[in-house]
Amino acid sequence: MGRVVGIVGVPPVDVIKKLVERRDEIIDLDATVSLVDVEVEARLIPRYYCAILRTVLSNALRLELDEIYVDVGHGKCDGARHIKEVLERELSIPVMETENEDTERRGNPICVSSLALVEKFERIVDSVKHPDGLKVDLVPSRATCGFWGVPPRDFGLLELFPPETYVFGWTRCMENKTPADRELELTFDPSIPTIFFAQSFCAKNSIAYYLAHRHPRGFYVDGDFDISASTRAKVEAFLELNGVGR
């Protein structure tokens, strides 16, 4: 059996292939794996910071890892690069910097399937650990609404949407394994009501806000660790007003 390796973002396919061939255990540090230690975080980074990157930091400090690969390319963010610098100084294991500039799109059957939106996101996030993506045979649904953006830390937000929700934005880039594909990330369908989402304190809020106002039936929201009751109510009202039911 190989080592225990943490990954941040979407490392290049060649990196994932290497880890799989070595039979390493791959842990996605962007996901909630350990209990978040706010006090340790506050010692190292501001309390008001991207919840995903705070989760990365907490996971990396608490888990027994042999090495970490951090995607700091155009498909991630400067925040990931800065967190990589923190981890390099705080940990005694190798923290490798990678840049995923892959351009070969591998398709997005999950994004347009009839799976529940939570399951869509769970499968897409899991697919990062597989160099060829997940082998799925899914029938496309007819979209009634859209969700544009990144995977929210609180998947409770996704429970508000019907299965006929198409996924756009960076999450679609994740499934395609092209996180730096700007053209794909900025794509949306103007014919369906769409929520444009970004994590609080993330630079993607600017483009999410802009695209929401360009979309004829778009609505912008952001979220931190937990989705607030107010945000849930706004999303539910938006979907209801646009005739979208669960």
N, C-alpha and C positions, 0 to 999 in steps of 0.2 A: 504494500500500500504506500502511496506517496505522502506528501506533506499536506498540511492544512493551509490553504492560500486564500487570502481575502482579496476581493476585487471591488473597485469603485468605478462607477459609470459603466461604459461598454468598451472594454479593452478590445483591441483588434482581434479578428478571427484567428490569426496565427498564434497569438498569445494563448487564447482559450484552447486551441488545438494542442499546444505544447503541454498545458496543464492536464488536459484529458489523457494524452498519451502517457504522461508520467503517473497517471492514476491518482492525481492529487484530489483532495476534497476541496471543492470551491465554495466559498461563503460570500454571498453578496452583502457587503457592508452597508450598502444603501438601505437595505431592508432591516426591519426590527428583528434582531437576533438576540440581543442581550438587553438587560434593563438599562435604560438611559440614566447615567449618573450626572445629574445637573451640576453638582458641586465640583466635580472634576472638570467638567466642561468650562465652568465659569472661571476656573483657574487658568485656562488656556485660551479660550475664545469668548467673545461677548455672549451674554445670555440671549440677546435678541439677534438671532442669526438663523440662517436656513435650517429648518428642522431636519432635512435629509442629511446635511453635512454634520450637524450635531450628532445625528444617529451614527454616521460613519465613524466619527471620532470616538464615541462611547463604545461602539462595537470593537474597534481596533484596540482600545486600551484594556478592555475587559476579557477579550477572547484569547485563547492560546493559539497564536498563529505562527507560521514559519516564515511567511513573506506576504507582501501586499503589492498588488499592481493597481495603479491609479491612472485612469484615463484623464489626461489634462489637455487633450486636443480641443479643436473647435467645437466638438460635439458635447463637451462638458461645460466647465466654467472656470473663471479665475479662482473662485472659492475653493474648488477641488485642488487646484494647484497650491493654494496657500495651506489647506489642510494637510496636503502631502508633506509640505515643509515642516509643519508642526509634528506630524507622526515620525518623520525622519529623525527629529531631534529628541522625541520622547521615547521611542522604541529602540530596542537593540537588534531588531530583525531588518532584513533588507526591505526597503520601500521603493519599488520601481516605478518610474514615470513612463507612461506609454501615451501615444497619440494615435487615436483611431481616425484615420482619414480614408477608410474604405469607401468605395463608391459603388460596389456591386450590390444592387438591391436584390434581396432574397424573397420578396413578396410579403404580403400582409393578410393572409387568410384569417388570422385571429381577429384583426381589427374590424373586419367586415362580416364576421360570423354572427350567428344567432345566439351565441353563448351569453350568459348574464355578464354584465359589464365588469363585475368584480372578478369573475373567472377569466375574462379576457385579459385583464391587467395581471392577474396572478400568473397566467401562462406566458405572457409577454416578458414579465420580469424573470421568470424561471428560464426562459429561452436564452438569456444572456450567458448562461453557463454551458450552452451547447453550441459548438462551432458551426453546425449546420442548421441551427434553429430547431424548433420542435417539429417532428414529423406529424402533421395533422391533416386530416381529410374533412374539412368543414364546409358546409353549404353556406354561401353568402346569404345574408338576410336583406330585406328591403329597409333601408334606413328611415327612421322616423325622427331622429335627432342626432346630434354629434357632440363629442367631447374632445376638445382640443387642449393639448398641454402635456405636462409631465405626470408621472404616477404620483398621486397625492400620498403623503405619509399616512393619512387617515382614510382608509378604503371605505369607511362608512359613507363618504360622499357619493361613491359609485353606486351604492344601493338604491339611490333615488331614481336611477335611470332604467328604462326598459331594455330588454335584450337587443332590440333593434337599434341600438346606439352604435354608430360608427366612431372609431377612434382616429384622431388626427394629431398633428403636432409631433413633439419629440418622442412620444410613446410609439407612434407609428415608425419613426426612425429606429427605435430600439428593436422592433420586430424585424425590420429590414436589415439590421446590423450596420446601419450607416448613420451614426449619431451626429455626424457633421454635415449631413445632407440638408442644406438650408432650404433649397427649393421644396423638398418633400416636407420639411417641418412647417413651412409657411402655407402649405396647401390646406384648403378647407372647402366645404360644399356650401355655396350660398343658398341652396334650395331647401336646406333643413335647418331648424332652430339649433343653435350650437352654444354650449357653454365653453368659454375660454378660461383656462385655469392655470395658475402658477403658484408655487409655494411662496409664502410670505418671505420677504427679504431676498427674493431671487431676482436677478437681472432680467429674467424672462417676463416679468410682470409688464415691462414696457411694451413688448411686442404683443403679449396677450391682450392688453388693454387696447392697443391700436387696432389689432385685427378684429376684436369684438365690435369696435365702432365702425369698421369697414363692412362688416357682415350685416346684411339686411335684417337678420333676426339673431344677432349675437348678444351674449351677456357675459360680462367679465366678473370672475370671482377669484379670490386668493384664499389660502388656508395655511395655518401654522401646524403645530403638532396634532391638534384635534380640530375638527370642523365645528364651528360654533353653531348654536341653535339658530342664530340670525342668518347665517350663510345657508344653512339647510332650508330655512323657510323661504329665502329668496330664490333658491334653485327650484324648489317645489312649485313656487308661484309662477316662475318663468315657464316651466314645463307645462303646467296646467293652462296657463294663458295661451300657449301655443298648441294646445290640443294633444299633448303627449302624455300618455298614461303608462303606468307600470304594468 
